[in-house]
Amino acid sequence: SPSQNIRKHFDEFIDFIDNALRLKTNKVLVHCSAGISRSPTLVLAYMMKKNRWTLEEAFDKMRKLRKIVDPNVSFIIQLREWEKHIITTSATTSTSDMNDDNSGINTNSSSTRSASNTYCGSTSKSKTDTKPCSDSVIIVS
């Protein structure tokens, strides 16, 4: 939804991805209903923070992997705010373990079988906004 505050989930999402990538499988699948706006927004936030990239740099890299990525206007605004936040804060995260070609993003469908953590998000305002779910995917709804 264009009015959704997705930025409030950026830090939690980044921590989750970092933890998942430390596991033996070193793979994570991020998915939303269409794979066009919500999940790409979260992955863009991750790429920006971990690589200290601008939104434009992260977006260009992602578009090479998935051409249909098109975050809604509200999400772009929130990513711009995130970009300013990253620039103005001193990040201590190392990017040495990120793959230069795809920044830790595996678009290969086989990653769905070997991911080992799960995070489910919801747009509801209930306390169940973030909860474990089955299978090995990150679902952003």
N, C-alpha and C positions, 0 to 999 in steps of 0.2 A: 504494500500500500504506500502511496506517495507520502503519506503523513507519518509513517513509521519511523521511530527513533532507533535506527540500526546501530548508530555510533556507540550507544551505551553498551553494546555487546563486543566491540572491537577488542578490548584488552582480554576479556575472558576467552574469546575465540582464538586470539593469538597464543595465549597460554596453553589452550587445549591442543592446538596444532603443534606447538613446540614439544609438549609432552608426548604426543602421538608419534612424532618424528624421531624421538629418542628410542622408541621401541625397536625390537628386532626387525619388524617388517618395514619400518621407515616409510610408510605410505599412508595417505589419508584421502578419502573421497569426500568432497564437499558437494552437496546437492540441494537444490530447491525445486519447486514444481516445474519450472521451465528452464532453469539454468541460464537465465538471461540477465536478471537484475539482482536479486537478493544474494545468492551464493557468490557471484562474481564480486559484489561489493565487499563482502567479508574477505575474500581472497585478495582483492586489491589492497585492502587495509593491511593485511598480513605482509604482502609483498613490499608495500611502501615502508612499513616499519622495519622489517628485517633487512632490507637492502638499502634503506635510506634513500629511496627513490621518490621522485615527485609523482603525483597522480598520473601525469602524462607519460612518464617513463614506464610505470607499472601497467598502465592501460595499453600502451603500445605492445609491451611484451605479452600481455594476456590476449590481445586481439590476434596476435600471430598464432596462438594456440587454439583460440575459439572465437571465430569471426562474429558470431551472433551476440556477443556480450554487449549489453546496452542498459546499464543501471538507470533507474528513473531519476528525474531531476532532483528530487529530494535527497536521494542517496549520493548523487554527485556533489551536492552542496555539503553534505556531511563528510564526504571524502576530502573535499577542499579544506574543511575545518580540521580534519585529521592531519592533512598535509602541513598546515600551519603549526599544529600541535607538535608534530614530529620535528619540524625545523627549529622550533623554539625550546625544545627540551633536549637534554643531553641523553641520548640513547646509549646504553652500554651493551647492547646485544651484538654478538659476533655474527657475521654472515658467512664465515668460512665454510660452513657445511651446506650452503645453498648451492644448487647446481646452476651454473651460469646460463645454460640454455633455456631452462624453464623455471628457474627460481623456486624449486621445490614442488612444483605442480606437476603431477603425473596425469596426463590426459588419457593414458592407456587404461582401457576398461578392466584389465586384469587386476588393477589396484583395488577394485571393489572386493575381491575375494581375500585379499591379504591385509587389509587395514584391520586394526585391532581395538580401536576406541570408537565410542559413539557419543554424539552430542546432538540432542534434539532441541531446537528452539521453536518458539511459538510467538505469534503476535498478540496472544491474549495477555491480559493484565493480571492473571492469576499467579500464584506462587509456583506454578508448574511451568513457568516460562522456559526453564532449562531443566531438562531431566534426562536420565539415561534412556536409551531406547535400544531395540534389538537390531541385529545386523551390524555391519561395520561401515557405517556411513555417518556423515554429518548432514543433518536435515535442517534446512532453514525454511520455516513456513510462515 
